[in-house]
Amino acid sequence: MSKFKILPLPSEIAETARRRAAAGASDHSIRTVDSPASYPCRHCLQWAQPGERVVLFPYASIPAGRPYSESGPIFVHAEACEGYAPTTKYPENFRRHRVFRAYNVEHDMIDAVVVPDDQPEAVIEQLLQNPETAFLQARSVSRGCYTFRIERA
């Protein structure tokens, strides 16, 4: 049994992003995907495929008013997609090119590890051994963009 669970972007946030993009919000734009493995949807945790449309928008994964607060660009499918369901299974599409950041209950970053390819479960287990770790974030190793949250199961 897995000792962790994967938490994709909540459906409410994805739907709000789609509505804001459709309404023309200046910080939400709709893009047409032009290459595979370049536009990860944070809701279904699948790579958008060429020809599909995605919404690009800012997302704050740490609450405002904290030292590690930041807002960064992420994508969701422009059309409704089903949220990532197998929450205790690490998503196959993100086994490479990730960094995990560990945070405490005050949302302070207390550790960060670049994940060796195909070893995310081992790194998750290692980071969660620290009793001060409240949650992890998976992020792109090259661009630093938020991908999903990881908590103890």
C-alpha positions in Angstrom: 0.0 0.0 0.0 1.3 3.5 -0.9 2.3 5.8 1.9 1.5 8.9 -0.1 -1.3 10.3 -2.2 -1.2 12.5 -5.3 -3.4 15.6 -5.3 -4.0 17.2 -8.7 -5.2 20.7 -9.2 -8.7 20.8 -7.8 -11.6 20.8 -10.3 -12.9 24.1 -9.0 -9.7 25.8 -9.9 -9.5 24.3 -13.3 -13.1 25.3 -14.0 -12.6 28.8 -12.8 -9.5 29.1 -15.1 -11.6 27.9 -18.1 -14.4 30.5 -17.3 -11.9 33.3 -16.8 -10.1 32.5 -20.1 -13.4 32.4 -21.9 -14.4 35.7 -20.4 -11.1 37.3 -21.7 -9.3 37.7 -18.4 -5.9 39.3 -19.3 -3.9 36.8 -17.1 -5.6 33.8 -18.6 -4.9 32.8 -22.2 -6.0 30.0 -24.5 -3.2 28.3 -26.4 -3.2 25.6 -29.1 -0.7 22.9 -28.3 2.0 22.6 -30.9 4.2 19.8 -29.6 3.8 16.7 -27.4 5.1 16.6 -23.8 5.2 20.4 -23.5 1.8 21.4 -22.0 1.0 19.3 -18.9 -2.6 19.6 -17.6 -2.4 20.0 -13.8 -6.0 18.6 -13.5 -5.9 15.3 -15.3 -2.1 15.0 -15.1 -1.8 14.2 -18.9 0.2 15.9 -21.5 -2.0 17.9 -23.9 -1.6 16.7 -27.4 -0.9 18.8 -30.6 -4.1 20.5 -31.7 -5.7 20.5 -28.3 -6.3 23.8 -26.6 -5.1 24.6 -23.1 -5.6 27.5 -20.7 -2.4 29.2 -19.4 -2.9 31.0 -16.1 -1.1 32.0 -12.9 -1.5 29.7 -9.9 -0.3 30.3 -6.3 0.5 26.9 -4.8 1.5 28.5 -1.4 -0.9 30.9 0.2 -0.2 34.6 -0.1 1.6 36.2 2.9 4.1 33.5 3.4 7.8 33.8 2.6 7.6 31.0 0.0 4.5 32.4 -1.6 4.8 32.6 -5.4 2.5 32.6 -8.4 3.6 30.7 -11.5 2.2 29.8 -14.9 0.4 26.4 -15.3 -1.8 24.8 -17.9 -5.2 23.0 -17.8 -7.1 21.6 -20.8 -9.4 24.3 -22.2 -12.2 21.7 -22.4 -13.3 19.9 -19.3 -11.2 16.9 -18.4 -11.5 14.3 -15.7 -9.4 14.9 -12.7 -6.5 12.5 -12.0 -8.2 9.7 -10.1 -5.7 7.1 -8.9 -4.4 9.3 -6.1 -2.1 6.7 -4.5 -0.3 5.8 -7.8 2.4 8.1 -9.0 1.4 9.5 -12.5 3.4 7.8 -15.2 3.6 11.0 -17.3 5.7 12.8 -14.7 8.4 10.2 -13.8 11.1 12.3 -15.4 12.3 15.9 -15.1 10.8 16.6 -11.7 12.0 18.2 -8.5 10.2 17.7 -5.2 10.0 20.4 -2.6 9.2 19.6 1.0 7.2 22.1 3.1 6.3 22.3 6.8 3.0 23.3 8.3 3.9 27.0 8.0 4.4 26.5 4.3 8.2 27.0 4.6 10.3 25.0 2.2 12.5 22.7 4.3 14.0 20.5 1.6 14.2 20.0 -2.2 15.5 17.1 -4.2 15.9 16.7 -8.0 14.3 13.3 -8.7 16.4 10.7 -10.5 14.5 9.4 -13.5 12.0 6.7 -12.7 12.6 6.9 -8.9 9.9 9.3 -7.7 8.4 6.9 -5.2 11.8 6.4 -3.4 12.3 10.2 -3.1 8.8 10.8 -1.9 9.3 8.1 0.8 12.6 9.7 1.8 11.2 13.2 2.1 8.1 12.1 4.0 10.3 10.3 6.6 11.1 13.8 8.1 8.3 14.4 10.7 8.4 18.1 9.9 7.4 17.5 6.3 3.7 18.4 6.0 3.4 18.1 2.2 5.5 18.0 -1.0 5.2 19.7 -4.3 6.2 18.2 -7.6 7.6 20.8 -10.0 9.3 21.0 -13.4 13.0 20.7 -12.9 13.7 22.9 -15.9 11.1 25.7 -15.5 10.2 25.3 -11.8 6.4 25.3 -12.6 4.1 23.6 -10.1 2.8 20.2 -11.2 0.9 18.6 -8.3 0.9 18.2 -4.5 1.9 15.1 -2.5 0.7 14.2 1.0 0.9 11.3 3.3 -1.8 8.7 2.7 
